[in-house]
Amino acid sequence: MPRFLVEIIAWVAAPWALVPHSIWLAVLADVLLIGLPTVFGMPGAKKQKNPVSIPARPAIALELLQPVAACAAAFVAWPAIVASLVAVVSLAACGLQLRRWRWMLAQRTGS
């Protein structure tokens, strides 16, 4: 649940932070934040099947894109107190993923 909350925050905060500069960048941010994890993923790491299989390290890096985008965009677009809460939720979500990431790194994907 915290990971999904961070994803939603990233999907809202990134365009919010970018739209004053370019509407196209704002749209592109959501296309990348939603599209990349939908297309690329490590087999068995999520319930849904991804069209393109990737090894654990790039999959984890791709998952870290969400909290990084959420935090960076929140500090640009929103008041500091809100952005600080986003950072706390993002850190908690990452902390809750550590066991899963260790499992992912221990798997042999054949890549």
C-alpha positions as CSV (number, residue, x, y, z in Angstrom):
1,M,0.0,0.0,0.0
2,P,2.7,2.6,0.8
3,R,4.4,1.9,-2.5
4,F,1.2,2.5,-4.4
5,L,0.7,5.7,-2.4
6,V,4.1,6.9,-3.5
7,E,3.3,6.0,-7.1
8,I,0.2,8.1,-7.0
9,I,2.0,11.0,-5.4
10,A,4.7,10.8,-8.1
11,W,2.1,10.7,-10.8
12,V,0.5,13.9,-9.4
13,A,3.6,15.8,-8.1
14,A,5.8,15.4,-11.2
15,P,3.4,17.0,-13.7
16,W,2.4,19.6,-11.1
17,A,6.1,20.6,-10.8
18,L,6.7,20.5,-14.5
19,V,3.6,22.1,-16.0
20,P,4.8,25.7,-15.3
21,H,7.8,25.0,-17.6
22,S,6.1,22.8,-20.3
23,I,2.8,20.9,-20.5
24,W,4.6,18.4,-22.7
25,L,7.2,17.7,-20.0
26,A,4.4,17.3,-17.5
27,V,2.7,14.7,-19.8
28,L,6.0,13.0,-20.6
29,A,6.7,12.7,-16.9
30,D,3.5,10.7,-16.3
31,V,4.0,8.6,-19.5
32,L,7.4,7.6,-18.2
33,L,6.4,7.1,-14.5
34,I,3.4,5.0,-15.5
35,G,4.6,3.4,-18.7
36,L,8.1,2.3,-17.8
37,P,7.2,0.1,-14.8
38,T,4.2,-1.2,-16.8
39,V,6.4,-2.4,-19.7
40,F,9.6,-3.4,-17.9
41,G,9.8,-5.6,-14.9
42,M,11.5,-8.6,-13.3
43,P,9.5,-11.9,-13.8
44,G,7.8,-12.9,-10.6
45,A,8.5,-9.6,-8.8
46,K,4.9,-8.3,-9.2
47,K,1.5,-9.9,-9.6
48,Q,1.1,-8.7,-13.2
49,K,3.3,-9.9,-16.0
50,N,5.5,-7.3,-17.7
51,P,5.9,-7.5,-21.5
52,V,9.7,-6.9,-21.3
53,S,11.7,-8.9,-18.7
54,I,14.6,-7.2,-17.0
55,P,17.1,-8.3,-14.3
56,A,16.7,-7.4,-10.7
57,R,19.1,-4.4,-10.5
58,P,17.4,-2.4,-13.3
59,A,14.0,-3.4,-12.0
60,I,14.8,-2.1,-8.6
61,A,16.3,1.1,-10.1
62,L,13.1,1.5,-12.0
63,E,11.0,1.1,-8.8
64,L,13.2,3.7,-7.1
65,L,12.3,6.2,-9.8
66,Q,8.8,6.6,-8.3
67,P,9.9,7.8,-4.8
68,V,12.7,9.9,-6.2
69,A,10.3,11.6,-8.6
70,A,7.7,12.0,-5.8
71,C,10.2,13.6,-3.4
72,A,11.9,15.9,-5.9
73,A,8.7,17.1,-7.5
74,A,7.0,17.6,-4.1
75,F,9.8,19.9,-2.9
76,V,9.5,21.9,-6.1
77,A,5.7,22.1,-6.3
78,W,4.3,22.0,-2.8
79,P,5.0,23.6,0.6
80,A,7.9,22.2,2.6
81,I,5.7,20.5,5.2
82,V,3.8,18.6,2.5
83,A,7.0,17.7,0.7
84,S,8.5,16.5,4.0
85,L,5.6,14.2,4.5
86,V,6.1,12.9,1.0
87,A,9.7,12.2,1.9
88,V,8.8,10.3,5.0
89,V,6.2,8.2,3.2
90,S,8.7,7.5,0.4
91,L,11.4,6.4,2.9
92,A,8.9,4.2,4.7
93,A,7.8,2.6,1.4
94,C,11.4,1.9,0.4
95,G,12.1,0.5,3.8
96,L,9.1,-1.9,3.4
97,Q,10.5,-3.0,0.0
98,L,14.0,-4.0,1.3
99,R,13.1,-7.6,1.9
100,R,11.5,-7.9,-1.5
101,W,14.5,-6.3,-3.2
102,R,16.8,-8.7,-1.4
103,W,14.6,-11.5,-2.8
104,M,14.8,-10.0,-6.3
105,L,18.6,-9.8,-6.1
106,A,18.8,-13.4,-5.0
107,Q,16.8,-14.7,-8.0
108,R,18.4,-16.0,-11.2
109,T,16.5,-14.6,-14.1
110,G,18.7,-16.2,-16.8
111,S,19.8,-12.7,-18.0
